[in-house]
Amino acid sequence: MSHQMIYLGHPQDALGLLRVAARKAKLPATKALVASQTGRVHAALGEERLAEQYLGQADELLADGLGDDVPTWVRYFDAAEHAGARAVSARDLAGSTGGPAWRASTSRTR
């Protein structure tokens, strides 16, 4: 749902959902996914330090391995998916699209 909140122009709602998810995440795979997505939202908000903090946490979790107990719903998340989140974050922080992705999406709906 946090992905959708970004695309709909509600990054603060995305962060709220991710805070709840972070409290509930117990497995390395779910922790890595939440950290990666949280970093992505902070990048969309232009918050470079926080973006790197969370993306770095996901890097470390991925480097340590996600383990064998990966829930079905998170099996899509791997190093390649995280690399995509890092790329989108870098784009947003660089402003190559004229601003964060959520700003672009909200300007189309007005």
C-alpha positions as CSV (number, residue, x, y, z in Angstrom):
1,M,0.0,0.0,0.0
2,S,2.9,2.4,0.6
3,H,3.8,2.1,-3.1
4,Q,0.2,3.3,-4.0
5,M,0.4,6.1,-1.5
6,I,3.5,7.5,-3.2
7,Y,1.9,7.3,-6.6
8,L,-1.3,8.9,-5.3
9,G,0.7,11.8,-3.9
10,H,0.4,10.9,-0.2
11,P,4.0,10.3,1.0
12,Q,3.2,11.0,4.6
13,D,0.5,8.3,4.5
14,A,3.1,6.0,3.0
15,L,5.4,6.7,5.9
16,G,2.6,6.0,8.4
17,L,2.0,2.6,6.9
18,L,5.7,1.9,6.8
19,R,6.0,2.8,10.5
20,V,3.3,0.2,11.3
21,A,5.0,-2.4,9.1
22,A,8.4,-1.7,10.7
23,R,7.0,-2.4,14.1
24,K,5.6,-5.7,12.9
25,A,8.5,-6.9,10.7
26,K,10.4,-9.7,12.4
27,L,12.1,-11.5,9.5
28,P,15.1,-10.2,7.6
29,A,13.1,-10.2,4.4
30,T,10.3,-8.1,5.7
31,K,12.7,-5.8,7.5
32,A,14.7,-5.3,4.3
33,L,11.6,-4.6,2.2
34,V,10.2,-2.1,4.7
35,A,13.6,-0.4,5.0
36,S,14.0,-0.2,1.2
37,Q,10.5,1.3,0.7
38,T,10.9,3.7,3.6
39,G,14.1,5.0,2.0
40,R,12.3,5.4,-1.3
41,V,9.6,7.5,0.3
42,H,12.2,9.7,2.1
43,A,13.9,10.2,-1.3
44,A,10.6,11.2,-2.9
45,L,10.3,13.8,-0.1
46,G,13.8,15.0,-0.9
47,E,15.1,13.9,2.5
48,E,18.5,12.6,1.4
49,R,20.0,11.7,4.8
50,L,16.9,9.7,5.8
51,A,16.7,8.1,2.4
52,E,20.3,6.9,2.6
53,Q,19.8,5.7,6.2
54,Y,17.0,3.4,5.3
55,L,18.4,2.3,2.0
56,G,21.6,1.5,3.8
57,Q,19.7,-0.7,6.3
58,A,18.2,-2.6,3.4
59,D,21.7,-3.0,1.9
60,E,23.0,-4.5,5.1
61,L,20.0,-6.9,5.5
62,L,20.3,-8.1,1.9
63,A,24.1,-8.6,2.4
64,D,23.5,-10.7,5.5
65,G,20.9,-12.8,3.6
66,L,17.2,-12.9,3.8
67,G,17.1,-16.4,5.2
68,D,15.0,-19.4,4.3
69,D,11.8,-18.3,6.1
70,V,10.6,-15.8,3.5
71,P,6.8,-15.2,3.4
72,T,5.2,-15.8,0.0
73,W,4.1,-12.2,-0.3
74,V,7.6,-10.8,0.0
75,R,9.5,-13.3,-2.2
76,Y,9.6,-10.8,-5.1
77,F,11.9,-8.6,-3.0
78,D,15.5,-9.3,-3.6
79,A,18.7,-7.4,-4.4
80,A,17.5,-6.5,-7.9
81,E,14.2,-5.1,-6.6
82,H,16.1,-3.1,-4.0
83,A,18.5,-1.8,-6.7
84,G,15.4,-0.5,-8.5
85,A,14.3,1.3,-5.4
86,R,17.8,2.8,-5.1
87,A,17.7,4.0,-8.7
88,V,14.3,5.6,-8.3
89,S,15.5,7.2,-5.1
90,A,18.6,8.6,-6.8
91,R,16.4,10.0,-9.6
92,D,14.1,11.7,-7.1
93,L,16.9,13.1,-5.1
94,A,18.6,14.4,-8.3
95,G,15.4,16.0,-9.4
96,S,15.8,14.6,-12.9
97,T,12.0,14.4,-13.4
98,G,11.4,18.0,-12.2
99,G,10.8,16.8,-8.6
100,P,9.9,13.8,-6.6
101,A,7.7,11.2,-8.3
102,W,4.7,11.9,-6.1
103,R,4.7,15.6,-7.1
104,A,4.6,14.6,-10.8
105,S,1.7,12.2,-10.2
106,T,-0.3,14.8,-8.3
107,S,0.2,17.5,-10.9
108,R,-1.4,15.2,-13.5
109,T,-4.5,14.7,-11.4
110,R,-5.3,18.4,-10.9
